Amino acid sequence: MKKFNIFVLVFALLFSNISFGSEYPSVSAKSAIVMDDSSGRILFSKNSDAKLAMASTTKIITAIVGLENGKLNDIINTSLKAAHVEGSSIWLEENEKITMENALYGLMLNSGNDAAISIAEHIAGDTDKFAKLMNSLAKKVGAYNSNFVNPNGLDDDRHYTTAYDLGLLTRYGLSIPKFAQIVKTKEKKIPWEGHEWDRSLKNHNKLLWQYEYCDGVKTGFTKKAGRFLVSSATKDGWQLVAVTLNAGDDWNDHKKMFEYAFNTYLPKLIFSKNQYVKTLVVKGGKKNKVMLVTKDKLSIPLSENEDNITYQYNGPEIIEAPVSKYSKIGKMDIYLNGQIIGSGALNPADYIEKVDYFNDLKKMLKNWIIMFSGDNQIS
């Protein structure tokens, strides 16, 4: 009996700290990251700043640039180059017409390289000019360690990203409703010009079937570069973004990373939408002060023992009129134990007109003339 009790005690000590699904995951990927979609807080990271190839996860950026620079009902004419590009396709033929919307579904579900070339040529005229738009988008969202030279992700040493950058770009994409709708679509039929039947598209992202919380995003593979996966998952209204670059077991990597994050952290409300933060001085305005409020609700995931949260305003103390309610003025940085873990954009609460001294003086003189002359008809 004594030996049995010792065995039970040893067993308890060995396994008492295990919380199934919440241990820091071991993943096969060379580079990986899990980010909170709302705040951008990094919840898991492995070599996430390494510059690596990205294969067809490139098409995340292609889709975003297409959505931001084109219209869903645009008619795209397939070029010879697009029709004969190597790799995965949706079987476009030269001079075939397809709408931008259907090309985007073909791009993101079937990973069509022909769709990628067609979108790029339609938006920018050629793929080199389109690559410049892709790189501009990367800089816009802070993905400074990426470089794009084509819209499909075919192997090129000059074409690279990091897990962190790809996470930033994906978060940006998921803020576009049509992008979010497309990447979670499992199957789709789209017209096939010249055929009596439709094209049948099936999403290459098996995680949409394997993991109940998955709602996106994109796979990638080349023989030279390996396997790549960007995914998103939403549980109880809380969305995460995961990225693996060059992973031998990407489906399980993502499940483990998601389960770790969901079981270790919970989102905590930091700011409500339109919450007052501070007052700024306004120069040259019809009012000399304006309140700054939070643009959006901001929640940040925290673990059970993380409670040392502090805030710091990052922006000007004095601004010049005119002031628009829609302009972004500064931000609130959120710190945990002195390390920044998120930021919230700020907007003015009111519109403040600029003082026009000349017109104001003109109106004043006009009023004086009316008052002293008794003539209401002066203009």
C-alpha positions in Angstrom: 0.0 0.0 0.0 2.9 2.3 0.9 4.6 1.7 -2.5 1.3 2.4 -4.3 0.9 5.8 -2.4 4.5 6.7 -3.4 3.7 5.9 -7.0 0.6 8.1 -6.9 2.6 10.9 -5.4 5.3 10.7 -8.1 2.7 10.5 -10.8 0.9 13.6 -9.4 4.1 15.6 -9.2 5.1 14.7 -12.8 1.8 15.6 -14.3 0.4 18.2 -11.9 1.5 21.1 -14.2 0.1 19.7 -17.3 -2.9 21.5 -18.8 -3.8 19.6 -21.9 -3.7 21.9 -24.9 -2.0 24.7 -23.1 1.6 23.6 -22.9 4.0 25.8 -24.9 3.8 23.9 -28.2 6.7 22.3 -30.1 6.2 22.8 -33.8 7.9 21.4 -36.9 8.1 24.8 -38.7 11.3 26.7 -39.2 9.4 29.9 -38.4 6.1 30.3 -36.7 3.9 32.8 -34.9 0.4 33.2 -33.4 -1.0 36.7 -33.1 -4.2 38.2 -31.6 -6.1 39.6 -34.6 -7.4 42.6 -32.7 -4.4 44.0 -30.9 -1.6 42.2 -32.7 -0.1 40.8 -29.5 2.2 37.9 -30.1 1.1 34.9 -28.1 3.6 32.3 -29.5 6.7 32.8 -31.6 9.5 30.7 -33.0 12.2 32.4 -35.1 9.4 34.7 -36.4 11.8 37.3 -37.9 13.6 34.9 -40.2 13.4 35.9 -43.8 12.1 32.9 -45.8 10.2 32.0 -48.9 6.4 32.1 -48.7 5.1 30.2 -51.8 1.4 30.7 -52.4 0.7 32.5 -49.1 1.9 35.4 -51.3 -1.6 35.3 -52.7 -2.9 36.8 -49.4 -1.2 40.1 -50.5 -2.3 39.7 -54.1 -5.9 39.4 -53.0 -5.7 42.5 -50.7 -4.1 44.6 -53.5 -6.8 43.3 -55.9 -9.6 44.2 -53.6 -8.2 47.7 -52.8 -7.5 48.6 -56.3 -10.2 47.0 -58.3 -13.9 46.3 -58.2 -15.6 43.0 -57.8 -17.5 43.3 -61.0 -14.4 44.3 -63.1 -14.1 42.1 -66.2 -10.6 40.6 -66.5 -9.2 39.4 -69.8 -6.9 36.5 -69.5 -3.5 37.0 -71.2 -1.3 34.4 -72.9 1.1 34.7 -70.0 -1.6 34.1 -67.4 -3.0 31.1 -69.3 0.3 29.4 -69.5 1.8 30.1 -66.1 3.1 27.0 -64.3 1.7 25.4 -61.2 -1.8 25.3 -59.7 -4.5 26.9 -61.7 -8.2 27.4 -62.4 -7.6 26.5 -66.1 -8.0 30.0 -67.5 -7.6 30.1 -71.3 -6.2 33.0 -73.3 -8.7 35.8 -73.9 -11.1 34.2 -71.4 -13.2 36.7 -69.5 -13.6 36.4 -65.7 -14.9 38.8 -63.1 -12.5 40.1 -60.4 -14.7 38.4 -57.7 -14.5 35.0 -59.3 -10.8 35.4 -60.0 -10.3 36.1 -56.3 -12.1 33.0 -55.3 -10.0 31.0 -57.8 -6.9 32.7 -56.3 -7.6 31.9 -52.7 -9.4 28.5 -52.9 -7.7 26.7 -55.8 -4.5 28.8 -55.4 -4.7 29.6 -59.1 -1.4 31.0 -60.4 -3.3 32.0 -63.6 -5.8 34.0 -61.5 -2.9 35.7 -59.7 -1.3 36.8 -63.0 -4.7 37.9 -64.4 -5.5 40.0 -61.3 -2.0 41.6 -61.4 -2.1 42.5 -65.1 -5.6 43.9 -64.7 -4.7 46.1 -61.8 -1.3 47.3 -62.8 -0.7 46.4 -66.4 2.1 43.9 -65.6 3.4 41.8 -62.7 6.4 44.0 -62.0 4.2 47.1 -61.5 1.9 45.0 -59.4 4.8 43.9 -57.2 5.5 47.5 -56.4 1.9 47.8 -55.1 2.4 44.7 -53.0 5.6 46.2 -51.5 3.8 49.5 -50.8 1.1 47.6 -48.9 3.8 45.8 -46.9 5.3 49.1 -45.8 1.9 50.5 -45.0 1.2 47.8 -42.5 4.7 47.6 -41.0 5.9 44.5 -42.8 9.4 45.9 -43.4 11.2 42.6 -43.8 9.3 41.4 -46.8 9.9 41.8 -50.5 7.6 40.7 -53.3 8.5 40.2 -57.0 5.5 38.2 -58.2 1.8 37.8 -57.4 1.8 34.0 -57.1 4.8 33.0 -54.9 6.7 30.9 -57.4 10.3 30.4 -56.3 12.6 33.5 -56.5 15.4 34.3 -54.1 14.3 38.0 -54.1 10.8 37.0 -52.9 10.6 36.5 -49.2 8.8 37.4 -45.9 8.8 36.6 -42.2 6.2 34.9 -40.1 5.7 38.2 -38.3 5.2 40.2 -41.5 2.8 37.7 -43.0 0.8 37.8 -39.8 0.6 41.6 -40.0 -0.5 41.4 -43.6 -3.1 38.8 -42.8 -4.6 40.8 -40.0 -4.9 43.7 -42.4 -6.6 41.4 -44.9 -9.1 40.1 -42.4 -10.3 43.6 -41.7 -11.7 43.7 -45.2 -15.1 41.9 -45.1 -14.9 40.4 -48.6 -11.4 39.0 -48.0 -12.6 37.4 -44.7 -15.6 35.9 -46.6 -13.5 34.5 -49.4 -10.8 32.9 -47.3 -13.3 30.9 -45.1 -15.2 29.6 -48.1 -14.7 25.8 -48.4 -16.2 25.2 -51.8 -17.5 27.5 -54.6 -18.8 27.2 -58.1 -18.0 29.9 -60.6 -18.8 30.3 -64.3 -16.6 28.7 -66.9 -16.7 30.6 -70.2 -17.1 28.3 -73.2 -18.3 25.4 -71.1 -21.7 24.0 -70.3 -20.7 23.4 -66.7 -19.2 25.6 -63.9 -15.8 25.5 -62.4 -15.8 23.7 -59.1 -13.4 25.2 -56.6 -12.3 23.5 -53.4 -10.3 25.3 -50.7 -6.8 23.7 -50.3 -6.9 24.7 -46.6 -7.7 21.3 -44.9 -7.8 23.0 -41.5 -11.2 24.4 -42.5 -12.5 20.8 -42.2 -10.1 19.5 -39.5 -10.3 22.3 -36.9 -13.7 23.5 -35.8 -12.7 27.1 -35.1 -10.8 27.7 -38.3 -12.0 30.4 -40.6 -9.2 31.0 -43.1 -6.7 31.7 -44.7 -4.2 30.3 -47.3 -1.8 27.4 -48.0 1.4 27.4 -49.9 3.9 24.8 -51.3 6.8 24.5 -53.7 9.3 21.6 -53.8 12.2 24.0 -53.3 10.7 26.1 -50.4 8.5 23.5 -48.6 5.1 23.8 -47.0 3.5 27.1 -45.7 0.3 27.8 -44.0 -1.5 31.0 -42.7 -4.7 30.3 -40.8 -7.2 32.1 -38.6 -9.4 30.7 -35.9 -12.2 32.3 -34.0 -13.5 31.0 -30.6 -16.2 32.7 -28.6 -15.7 35.8 -30.8 -12.0 36.0 -30.3 -9.9 35.6 -33.5 -6.3 34.6 -33.8 -3.9 34.5 -36.8 -1.2 31.8 -37.1 1.6 31.5 -39.6 4.1 28.6 -40.2 6.9 28.9 -42.8 8.6 25.7 -44.0 6.7 23.2 -41.8 6.7 19.4 -42.1 3.5 19.0 -40.1 1.7 22.3 -40.6 -1.9 21.1 -39.9 -0.9 19.8 -36.5 1.4 22.8 -35.8 -1.5 25.2 -36.2 -3.9 23.1 -34.1 -1.4 23.0 -31.3 -0.6 26.7 -31.5 -4.3 27.7 -31.5 -5.1 25.4 -28.5 -2.1 26.8 -26.6 -3.3 30.3 -27.2 -7.0 29.7 -26.5 -6.2 27.8 -23.3 -3.6 30.1 -21.9 -5.0 33.6 -22.6 -8.3 35.4 -22.4 -9.1 38.7 -24.1 -9.5 41.6 -21.6 -11.3 44.8 -22.5 -8.8 47.7 -22.3 -10.7 50.5 -24.0 -14.3 50.9 -25.2 -15.1 52.5 -28.6 -15.2 56.3 -28.3 -13.7 56.2 -24.8 -12.3 59.6 -23.7 -8.5 59.5 -23.3 -7.2 63.1 -23.1 -7.7 66.7 -24.3 -5.5 68.5 -26.8 -4.8 72.2 -27.4 -6.0 73.4 -30.9 -4.3 76.3 -32.6 -6.1 78.5 -35.0 -9.5 76.9 -34.4 -12.9 78.2 -33.5 -12.5 76.1 -30.4 -9.2 75.9 -28.6 -9.5 72.4 -27.3 -10.6 69.0 -28.5 -11.1 65.7 -26.8 -9.4 62.6 -28.1 -11.3 59.3 -28.0 -10.5 55.7 -28.9 -11.4 54.8 -32.5 -12.3 51.2 -31.8 -12.9 48.9 -28.9 -9.5 47.4 -27.8 -9.2 44.1 -26.1 -5.8 42.4 -25.4 -5.4 38.7 -24.5 -3.8 38.2 -21.1 -2.9 35.1 -19.1 -4.1 34.5 -15.6 -1.0 36.0 -14.0 -0.6 39.0 -16.2 -2.1 42.1 -14.5 0.7 44.8 -14.6 -0.9 46.8 -17.4 0.0 50.4 -18.0 -0.9 52.9 -20.7 1.0 55.7 -22.4 -0.2 58.4 -24.9 1.9 58.6 -28.0 1.1 61.7 -30.1 1.1 65.5 -30.2 -0.1 67.8 -27.4 -1.0 70.6 -29.7 -2.7 70.3 -33.1 -3.7 72.9 -35.8 -7.2 73.5 -37.1 -9.0 72.3 -39.1 -9.6 69.1 -37.1 -11.5 66.2 -38.7 -13.4 63.7 -36.5 -12.0 61.0 -38.9 -8.3 61.9 -38.6 -6.0 59.7 -36.7 -4.2 61.7 -34.0 -1.8 59.7 -31.9 -2.4 56.4 -30.2 -2.5 54.8 -26.8 0.3 52.2 -26.3 -0.4 49.4 -23.9 2.4 47.9 -21.8 2.8 44.7 -19.8 5.6 44.8 -17.4 7.2 47.6 -19.4 6.9 45.8 -22.8 4.5 47.1 -25.4 1.9 44.6 -26.3 -0.7 46.6 -28.3 -1.9 50.0 -29.4 -5.2 51.7 -30.0 -5.7 54.5 -32.5 -7.3 57.8 -31.4 -9.6 60.2 -33.1 -10.9 63.7 -32.2 -14.4 63.7 -30.7 -15.4 66.8 -32.7 -14.9 68.7 -35.9 -13.2 72.0 -35.4 -13.2 74.7 -38.1 -10.2 76.8 -38.8 -10.6 80.5 -37.9 -10.8 82.5 -41.2 -9.9 86.0 -40.0 -10.5 87.7 -43.3 -14.0 86.3 -43.7 -14.8 86.9 -40.1 -13.7 90.5 -40.4 -15.8 90.9 -43.6 -18.9 89.5 -41.8 -18.3 91.8 -38.9 -18.0 94.9 -41.2 -21.2 93.8 -43.0 -23.1 93.5 -39.8 -21.9 96.9 -38.7 -23.0 98.5 -42.0 -26.4 96.9 -41.7 -26.8 97.9 -38.0 -25.9 101.6 -38.7 -27.5 102.0 -42.0 -30.7 100.2 -41.3 -30.5 98.6 -44.7 -31.2 94.8 -44.7 -30.5 94.4 -48.4 -26.7 95.0 -48.4 -24.9 92.0 -49.9 
